[in-house]
């Protein structure tokens, strides 16, 4: 019986040691800058606002951030005309050197031939955003 307790204790300690090592390792990753790709496919004002907020916060933390508008997300152009909070977040992102890419097909389907806040882009650009960023968030 005593041997079983010693063996269980030994393996329990090994498990906990591995768990603590993983926690410590993850804390170091959270501190170092990373690259984040954000895909916005919503036209819900609160969702878009939060996507832009996390983009700006991440940039302020030293991360590299890329934004791609897809589907209804390309309606950001219209949203900045009617929502002051979204306009403020968008202006902050762009003024800090951020670039917003927009699906060209989605823009064309909404008759937006001259977008104000995003650059006409393609599926190739979206693919590259996904491949080059360590973290990809969708909103």
C-alpha positions in Angstrom: 0.0 0.0 0.0 2.9 2.4 0.9 4.5 1.7 -2.5 1.3 2.7 -4.3 1.1 6.0 -2.4 4.8 6.8 -3.2 4.4 5.9 -6.8 1.2 8.0 -7.1 2.8 10.9 -5.4 5.8 10.7 -7.7 3.7 10.7 -10.9 1.5 13.5 -9.4 4.6 15.6 -8.9 5.8 15.0 -12.4 2.4 16.0 -13.8 2.3 19.2 -11.7 5.9 20.0 -12.7 4.9 19.8 -16.4 1.8 21.9 -15.8 3.8 24.7 -14.0 6.4 24.6 -16.8 3.7 25.1 -19.4 2.2 28.0 -17.5 5.5 29.7 -17.1 6.3 29.2 -20.8 2.9 30.7 -21.8 3.5 33.8 -19.6 6.8 34.5 -21.5 4.9 34.2 -24.9 2.3 36.7 -23.7 4.9 39.3 -23.0 6.8 39.2 -26.3 5.3 41.0 -29.3 3.5 38.9 -31.9 1.7 39.3 -35.2 -2.1 39.3 -35.2 -4.4 39.1 -38.2 -8.0 40.3 -37.7 -10.8 39.3 -40.1 -13.9 41.4 -39.8 -17.0 39.9 -41.6 -19.7 41.6 -39.5 -21.5 44.9 -39.9 -22.7 44.8 -36.4 -21.5 48.1 -34.9 -20.5 46.7 -31.5 -18.7 43.8 -33.1 -16.7 46.0 -35.5 -16.0 48.5 -32.7 -14.6 45.7 -30.5 -12.5 44.4 -33.4 -10.9 47.8 -33.9 -10.4 48.3 -30.1 -8.4 45.1 -29.8 -6.5 46.0 -33.0 -5.5 49.4 -31.4 -4.8 47.9 -28.0 -2.5 45.2 -29.6 -0.7 47.8 -31.6 -0.1 49.8 -28.5 1.4 46.7 -26.9 3.9 46.4 -29.7 2.2 43.8 -31.8 2.0 43.8 -35.6 -1.7 43.9 -36.6 -3.3 43.4 -40.0 -7.0 43.8 -40.7 -9.0 42.3 -43.6 -12.7 43.1 -44.2 -14.7 40.3 -45.7 -18.4 40.1 -46.6 -20.5 42.5 -44.5 -17.3 43.8 -43.0 -16.5 45.9 -46.0 -19.5 48.1 -44.9 -17.0 49.7 -42.5 -16.8 52.5 -45.0 -20.5 53.4 -44.4 -20.3 52.8 -40.6 -17.6 55.4 -40.1 -20.0 58.0 -41.5 -22.7 57.2 -38.9 -20.9 55.9 -35.8 -18.5 58.3 -34.1 -16.9 55.6 -31.9 -16.1 53.4 -34.9 -14.7 56.3 -36.8 -12.5 57.2 -33.9 -11.1 53.7 -33.6 -10.6 53.4 -37.3 -8.8 56.8 -37.5 -6.6 55.8 -34.6 -5.6 52.5 -36.3 -4.9 54.2 -39.6 -3.1 57.1 -38.1 -0.8 54.7 -36.3 0.3 53.2 -39.6 -2.3 50.4 -39.8 -3.6 49.2 -43.1 -7.0 47.8 -43.7 -7.5 45.4 -46.6 -11.0 44.9 -48.1 -12.3 42.0 -50.2 -12.6 43.4 -53.7 -15.4 41.1 -54.7 -17.4 42.1 -51.6 -16.8 45.8 -52.2 -17.9 45.5 -55.8 -21.1 43.6 -54.8 -21.9 46.6 -52.6 -21.1 49.1 -55.5 -18.3 50.6 -53.5 -15.7 51.4 -56.1 -13.8 53.9 -54.0 -13.5 52.7 -50.4 -12.3 55.3 -48.0 -10.7 53.2 -45.2 -9.7 50.0 -46.9 -7.6 49.0 -49.9 -9.1 46.7 -52.7 -7.7 43.2 -52.0 -8.1 39.6 -53.0 -8.3 36.1 -51.6 -4.6 35.9 -52.1 -4.2 38.8 -49.7 -6.5 37.2 -47.2 -4.5 33.9 -47.5 -1.2 35.7 -46.9 -2.7 37.4 -43.8 -3.7 34.0 -42.4 -0.3 32.4 -43.2 1.9 35.2 -42.0 0.3 36.0 -38.6 0.8 33.9 -35.5 -2.7 34.7 -34.3 -5.8 35.1 -36.4 -9.0 36.5 -34.9 -12.4 36.7 -36.6 -15.2 39.1 -35.8 
